[in-house]
Amino acid sequence: MAGATSNPSASTSSSEVPEYLRYLEELPTSNHEKYLVLRTLQEGGFNKIGKAVLADNPDGPRFAIKSKLARTGQITHAERIEVHALKTLENEENVVKMVDLIRMPTELVIVMNLAKTDLHFLLHPSKRPIRAEEKRTILYQLFNGLAAIHKHKIIHRDIKPGNVLISNEGIVQIADFGLSVPLVPGEKRTSPGGTLFYKAIELLMDDDEYDEKVDMWAAGCSMAELWTKDLLFKPSRISLMDQTRAVSMYLGFPEEKYWPRLATFKLYREAWLNNNHLKRNLLLAHALKITQGDALAANLLLKLVNLYPSRRISASDCLTHGYFTRQPPVQPNVEGLLHRRN
């Protein structure tokens, strides 16, 4: 799914598998010969997605099959985490469904229903116009999915338009849990992962105690893209420090008096030296322009893209924001968008 993404993919032997993941060994699995892969849909740095059918029913339903590009010798911790997340969230409407699992000697292959498209494709290659009420539906279902993910104590860590799928029925489904981690308060986290342009400021400075609010920042960046069809923060070069600079030039640089833990972040000192003179939050003046005059949408955007995680709105609180509770009611799907050419 689109964008440069880092991935914690260290291999783990069965003896090193955490207790809460060992149930995965007992999950029913299928043989890889059950499916016939028609073509590769996408290849990233670590995984590929193939379009497939049932070998004994080639004219039947289409599936998306996610497998590893590299053969690591054994199943990785990241693979187990992804399967665990999908299994945990299997009853949530706005999360992609794992319909089957194939266990290979060196990997877990995930079989999902094939989506119609994703938000990145709609915004960029196709540049299809998205109507105001369709934006509300897409965002409401995105936040509904995130609320479910966070309720189950999971941080997705790679929210972006390319991971926001839209089903054949016009339902938003969050995909790609390959970088997800359990949300355990106070636990140190390694390999912050994610796609650079959507990384929250705390990830850019290598905080190791971030929480689910990194997903809300990324959702805010994705929200802005619905209107602008462009990145909210564009670095001059692809690096953590350049992305930090791009964020700071737009939002200002965070202050320790409001966020005492800042000084503990591994890259804080370098970021502070380069950006502490930047104080103005330009988004306060630009949000209404970004949302083309929609004041409630602008207000929600400001609550999402906030430098300070403690001030960022939660996914569950998004669902009761005035942007969604106003009339007319939020539509149940965006099926019309899928069939409209302009």
C-alpha positions in Angstrom: 0.0 0.0 0.0 1.3 3.3 -1.2 4.3 5.0 0.5 7.6 4.2 2.0 7.0 2.1 5.1 9.3 0.7 7.7 8.6 -2.8 9.0 9.7 -4.6 12.2 10.1 -8.2 10.8 12.4 -10.0 13.0 12.0 -13.8 12.9 10.8 -15.6 16.0 11.1 -19.2 16.9 8.1 -21.0 18.5 9.8 -20.8 21.9 10.0 -17.0 21.6 6.3 -16.5 20.6 4.5 -14.4 23.3 1.8 -16.3 25.3 -1.0 -14.2 23.9 -0.1 -15.2 20.3 0.3 -18.9 20.8 -3.3 -19.6 20.1 -2.6 -18.8 16.4 -0.9 -22.2 16.1 -4.3 -23.8 16.6 -6.2 -21.7 14.0 -7.6 -23.7 11.1 -5.6 -23.2 7.9 -5.9 -24.1 4.2 -3.5 -25.6 1.7 -2.0 -23.1 -0.8 -3.3 -25.2 -3.6 -6.9 -24.2 -2.7 -6.3 -20.8 -4.5 -5.1 -19.8 -7.9 -3.3 -16.5 -8.1 -4.3 -14.6 -11.2 -1.9 -11.7 -11.0 0.1 -9.5 -8.6 -1.8 -6.4 -7.7 0.8 -4.7 -5.6 4.4 -5.1 -4.3 5.8 -3.2 -1.4 9.1 -3.4 0.5 8.1 -6.5 2.4 4.8 -7.9 1.0 2.9 -8.5 -2.1 -0.8 -8.7 -2.8 -2.2 -11.1 -5.4 -5.6 -11.3 -7.0 -6.8 -14.9 -6.6 -9.8 -17.3 -7.1 -10.6 -20.7 -5.8 -8.8 -23.3 -7.9 -12.0 -25.3 -8.2 -14.2 -22.3 -8.9 -12.3 -19.9 -11.2 -15.4 -18.0 -12.2 -16.4 -17.4 -8.5 -15.5 -14.7 -6.0 -12.2 -12.9 -6.2 -9.8 -12.7 -3.2 -6.8 -10.7 -2.2 -3.9 -12.8 -0.9 -1.1 -11.2 1.1 2.3 -13.0 1.3 5.9 -12.1 2.0 8.3 -11.0 -0.7 11.4 -12.4 1.1 11.7 -15.9 2.6 13.0 -15.3 6.1 13.4 -18.9 7.1 10.5 -18.8 9.6 7.3 -17.0 10.5 8.0 -13.5 11.8 6.5 -11.7 14.8 5.0 -9.1 12.5 3.1 -11.8 10.7 1.7 -13.2 13.9 0.7 -9.7 15.1 -1.2 -9.0 11.8 -3.1 -12.3 12.0 -3.9 -11.7 15.6 -5.2 -8.2 14.9 -7.4 -9.4 12.0 -8.7 -12.3 14.1 -9.4 -9.9 17.1 -11.3 -7.5 14.8 -13.1 -10.1 12.6 -16.5 -8.8 13.6 -15.9 -5.1 12.9 -17.6 -3.7 9.8 -14.9 -1.1 9.0 -11.9 -3.5 9.2 -10.9 -5.7 6.3 -11.9 -9.4 6.8 -9.5 -12.3 6.9 -11.5 -15.1 5.2 -8.8 -17.7 5.2 -5.3 -18.4 6.4 -2.6 -20.5 4.7 0.2 -21.7 6.8 3.5 -22.2 4.9 6.7 -23.4 6.4 8.2 -19.9 6.4 5.1 -17.6 6.4 1.4 -17.0 7.2 -0.5 -16.1 4.0 -3.6 -14.0 4.6 -6.7 -14.4 2.4 -9.1 -11.5 2.3 -12.1 -10.4 0.3 -10.9 -8.3 -2.7 -11.8 -4.6 -2.3 -13.1 -2.5 -5.2 -10.5 0.2 -4.7 -8.7 2.3 -2.0 -8.7 5.9 -1.1 -5.2 6.6 -2.5 -6.3 5.5 -5.9 -9.4 7.6 -5.8 -7.5 10.7 -4.7 -4.4 10.4 -6.9 -4.4 8.3 -10.1 -8.1 8.7 -10.8 -8.6 12.1 -9.2 -12.3 11.3 -9.1 -14.4 14.1 -7.5 -15.6 13.1 -4.1 -18.8 14.9 -3.0 -19.2 16.5 0.4 -21.5 13.8 1.8 -19.2 11.1 0.5 -16.3 12.6 2.4 -18.4 12.5 5.6 -19.3 8.8 5.0 -15.7 7.9 4.3 -14.4 9.7 7.4 -17.2 8.5 9.7 -16.4 4.9 8.7 -12.7 5.4 9.0 -13.1 6.7 12.6 -15.6 3.9 13.4 -13.0 1.4 12.3 -10.3 3.2 14.3 -12.5 3.3 17.4 -12.9 -0.5 17.2 -9.2 -1.0 16.7 -8.4 1.2 19.7 -11.1 -0.4 21.8 -9.4 -3.7 21.3 -6.1 -2.1 22.5 -4.3 -2.2 19.1 -2.3 0.7 17.5 -2.5 0.4 13.7 0.6 2.6 13.0 0.2 2.9 9.3 -3.1 4.8 8.6 -3.0 6.4 5.2 -5.2 6.6 2.1 -3.6 3.5 0.6 -4.7 1.5 3.6 -8.3 2.7 3.5 -10.1 0.2 1.3 -13.5 0.6 -0.2 -15.5 -2.6 -0.8 -17.7 -3.4 -3.7 -20.7 -2.3 -1.5 -19.0 1.1 -0.9 -18.0 0.3 2.7 -14.7 1.7 4.1 -12.4 -1.0 5.5 -9.1 -0.4 7.2 -6.4 -2.7 6.0 -2.7 -3.7 6.4 -2.1 -4.5 10.1 1.5 -5.6 9.4 2.9 -2.8 11.6 0.2 -2.9 14.3 1.2 -3.4 17.9 -0.7 -4.1 21.2 -1.5 -0.9 23.1 0.0 -1.5 26.6 0.2 1.7 28.6 3.7 2.5 29.7 5.3 -0.2 27.6 8.4 0.7 25.6 7.8 0.4 21.9 10.5 -0.3 19.3 10.6 0.3 15.5 8.0 3.1 15.3 7.1 2.0 11.7 4.6 3.8 9.5 4.8 5.9 6.4 6.8 9.1 6.7 4.3 11.6 5.5 1.7 10.5 8.0 3.9 10.0 11.0 3.0 12.0 14.1 5.6 14.4 15.5 6.4 12.0 18.4 7.2 9.2 16.0 9.4 11.5 14.0 11.4 12.3 17.2 11.6 8.6 18.1 9.4 8.5 21.2 9.2 4.9 22.6 6.0 5.4 24.6 3.6 6.7 22.0 0.0 5.6 22.0 -3.1 5.2 19.7 -3.1 9.0 19.1 -0.5 8.5 16.4 -3.3 6.9 14.4 -5.4 10.0 14.9 -2.7 12.3 13.5 -2.4 10.0 10.5 -6.1 10.0 10.0 -6.1 13.9 10.2 -3.4 14.0 7.4 -5.5 11.6 5.4 -8.6 13.7 6.0 -7.0 16.8 4.6 -6.0 14.9 1.5 -9.7 14.2 0.8 -10.0 17.9 -0.1 -6.6 18.9 -1.3 -5.6 15.6 -3.1 -2.1 16.4 -1.8 0.1 15.7 1.2 -0.5 18.0 4.2 3.2 18.0 5.1 5.7 17.7 2.3 9.4 17.5 3.2 12.2 18.8 1.0 13.9 15.4 1.3 12.8 12.0 2.5 14.1 11.8 6.1 12.8 12.0 9.6 14.4 15.4 10.2 13.1 16.9 7.0 9.6 15.7 7.8 9.9 17.2 11.3 10.9 20.4 9.6 7.9 20.3 7.3 5.5 19.7 10.3 7.2 22.4 12.4 7.0 25.0 9.6 3.3 24.5 9.4 2.3 23.8 13.1 5.2 25.3 15.0 7.5 23.2 17.2 6.1 21.7 20.4 7.2 23.1 23.8 8.4 21.2 26.8 6.2 23.2 29.2 3.2 21.6 27.6 4.8 18.2 27.0 7.5 17.4 29.6 8.4 14.0 28.1 9.6 15.7 24.9 13.2 15.9 26.2 13.3 12.1 26.5 12.7 11.5 22.8 15.8 10.1 21.1 15.8 12.7 18.3 14.3 15.6 20.2 17.6 17.5 20.7 18.4 17.5 17.0 14.9 18.5 16.1 14.9 21.2 18.8 18.1 22.7 17.5 16.7 22.9 14.0 13.2 24.0 14.7 12.6 25.5 18.1 12.4 29.0 16.7 9.3 28.0 14.7 6.2 29.1 16.7 3.3 29.9 14.4 0.5 27.4 13.8 -0.5 28.2 10.2 -3.1 25.4 10.2 -5.3 27.6 12.4 -5.7 30.0 9.5 -5.6 27.4 6.7 -8.0 24.7 8.0 -11.1 26.4 6.7 -9.5 26.9 3.2 -8.4 23.2 3.2 -12.0 22.1 3.8 -13.4 24.5 1.3 -15.4 26.6 3.8 -16.8 23.7 5.9 -16.3 25.1 9.4 -17.2 21.8 11.2 -14.8 19.8 9.1 -12.0 22.4 9.7 -12.7 22.2 13.5 -12.3 18.4 13.4 -9.1 18.6 11.3 -7.6 20.9 13.9 -8.5 18.5 16.7 -6.8 15.6 14.8 -3.6 17.3 13.6 -2.6 18.7 17.0 1.1 18.6 18.0 0.3 17.4 21.5 -1.1 13.8 21.7 -3.1 14.5 24.9 -5.0 17.2 23.0 -5.8 15.1 19.9 -9.4 13.9 19.7 -10.0 10.2 20.1 -11.7 8.1 17.4 -14.8 7.5 19.5 -15.2 11.2 20.2 -14.8 11.9 16.4 -18.1 9.9 15.9 -20.1 12.4 18.0 -18.4 15.5 16.5 -20.7 18.1 14.9 -19.3 17.3 11.5 -21.1 14.0 11.7 -24.1 14.7 13.8 -25.4 17.6 11.6 -28.1 17.1 9.0 -28.4 15.3 6.7 -27.5 12.0 8.4 -24.2 10.3 7.3 -24.9 8.0 4.3 -24.4 4.2 4.9 -22.0 3.7 2.0 -20.3 5.4 -1.0 -21.4 2.9 -3.6 -22.4 5.8 -5.9 -18.8 7.1 -5.9 -17.5 3.8 -7.2 -19.7 3.9 -10.3 -19.4 7.7 -11.0 -16.9 8.8 -13.6 -17.0 12.5 -12.9 
